[in-house]
Amino acid sequence: MNFNEIANMRQSCRNYDPNREVELEKIDRIIESALLAPSACNGQPYFITVCKGASAKEVAKATQGMGMNKFATDAPVMIVISERPYVKSAAIGAKIKKNDYRSIDIGILSAYITAGATAEGLGTCILGWLDSDKIKTVCGLDGEVRLVITLGYAKDGDPLRKKVRKNREEIVGTVE
C-alpha cells in the first residue's frame, strides 16, 4: 500500500474481533516503524508499552470512565504511550518558544503507529479519555499516560466509512 491508500483506509475501529489475536510479527513491524517517527531534537520523549492479555483488559477498563470507549474491551492489544523527559536541547527550546514539543512528538508517533497498523491490515483507535493513574499502575509506568491506541482486527463485515472532512479551502492556505 502506498501512503495515500493507507490514509484513505485508516479509520477509528470500534468493532474489534475479540477472538482474533494479533500476530507478534505484525506488532513488531508496527513498533519498528514507529521508532522511526521524527521528534524534536530526536529526543523521543515517550515510552511505548504494548499490553496484551489481562493487562490489555485492565487498560481497556481504565479508558471506559463515564461509559466511554466500551468497544476497547474487545481489542486484543492496547498500546500505551506515556511521557518521558525531554532531552536537554528540546527542553530548552520548549521553554524559550513556549511550545509543547512532547505532545507534538506523541502525536507524530501515534500517526506512525496507526498508519503502520493499517498497512498490516489492522484497526486502531486513538483514545485520550483515560485514567492515567490506573494505567500507570497496570503498566508500571512513572510518566503520565497521554494516549492509548487500541489495536486488533476489525470484525468481518465492518465497513470502511466515508470520510467526512472540512473543505480544503477551510483549512489550507498558500502564501507566496
SVG drawing of the C-alpha trace seen along z (x, -y; Angstrom):
<svg xmlns="http://www.w3.org/2000/svg" viewBox="-22 -36 43 52">
<polyline fill="none" stroke="black" stroke-width="0.4" points="0.0,0.0 1.2,-3.5 0.7,-6.3 -2.4,-7.7 -4.0,-4.3 -3.1,-3.9 -4.5,-7.4 -7.8,-6.5 -8.2,-3.1 -7.3,-4.2 -10.2,-4.8 -11.1,-4.6 -12.1,-1.0 -14.8,-0.5 -15.8,3.0 -13.0,5.5 -13.0,9.3 -12.2,10.3 -11.4,13.9 -8.6,13.0 -5.2,12.4 -2.7,10.0 0.4,11.7 3.6,10.8 5.4,10.2 2.8,7.5 3.1,5.8 6.9,5.8 6.8,4.3 4.4,1.6 6.7,0.7 9.8,0.8 8.2,-1.7 7.0,-3.9 10.6,-4.1 11.4,-6.0 8.9,-8.8 10.6,-12.2 10.7,-14.1 12.1,-17.4 15.9,-17.1 15.4,-13.4 14.6,-13.1 11.7,-10.6 10.2,-11.9 7.8,-9.0 7.6,-5.3 5.6,-2.8 4.0,0.1 2.3,2.9 -0.3,4.6 -1.9,7.9 -4.0,10.4 -5.1,9.5 -3.1,6.2 -4.9,5.1 -8.2,5.8 -7.2,3.7 -6.0,0.8 -9.3,1.0 -11.2,0.6 -9.1,-2.4 -10.4,-4.1 -14.1,-3.5 -15.0,-6.0 -18.5,-7.5 -19.5,-4.9 -16.8,-5.9 -14.9,-3.5 -16.9,-0.4 -15.6,1.2 -12.0,1.1 -12.7,4.3 -12.7,6.3 -9.4,5.0 -6.7,7.7 -3.9,5.2 -3.6,1.8 -0.6,-0.4 0.0,-2.9 2.0,-6.0 3.4,-7.7 5.7,-10.7 9.4,-10.7 11.5,-13.7 12.7,-16.0 16.4,-15.8 18.1,-19.0 18.0,-20.8 14.3,-20.1 13.6,-21.2 15.4,-24.5 13.6,-25.0 10.2,-24.2 10.7,-26.7 12.1,-29.5 9.5,-29.0 6.6,-28.1 5.8,-25.1 4.9,-21.7 7.1,-19.6 6.5,-16.4 2.8,-16.5 3.6,-17.1 6.1,-14.2 3.5,-11.9 1.0,-12.9 3.5,-12.1 4.3,-8.8 0.6,-7.9 0.2,-8.7 3.1,-6.3 1.6,-3.6 -1.9,-3.9 -0.6,-4.1 1.7,-1.1 -1.2,0.9 -3.4,0.0 -0.6,1.3 -0.7,4.5 -4.5,4.9 -5.2,4.0 -7.6,1.5 -6.8,-1.2 -8.5,-3.9 -6.6,-6.6 -8.1,-7.1 -7.5,-10.2 -10.3,-9.5 -8.3,-7.6 -7.3,-7.3 -3.6,-7.8 -3.0,-6.8 -4.7,-3.4 -2.9,-2.7 0.4,-3.7 -0.2,-1.1 -1.1,1.6 1.9,0.9 4.4,0.0 5.0,-3.5 6.3,-6.7 5.4,-9.2 1.9,-10.5 -0.1,-8.4 -1.1,-10.6 -2.8,-8.2 -3.9,-4.6 -4.2,-3.1 -6.5,-0.1 -5.2,2.5 -6.7,5.5 -8.6,7.0 -11.9,5.4 -14.9,7.8 -15.7,9.3 -18.1,7.0 -17.0,3.9 -17.4,1.3 -14.9,-1.3 -16.8,-4.5 -16.9,-7.6 -14.5,-10.2 -16.2,-13.5 -13.7,-16.3 -13.8,-20.1 -13.4,-21.5 -9.7,-22.1 -10.3,-25.9 -11.4,-26.0 -8.2,-24.5 -5.5,-25.0 -3.9,-28.3 -0.9,-29.1 1.3,-32.1 4.0,-33.1"/>
</svg>
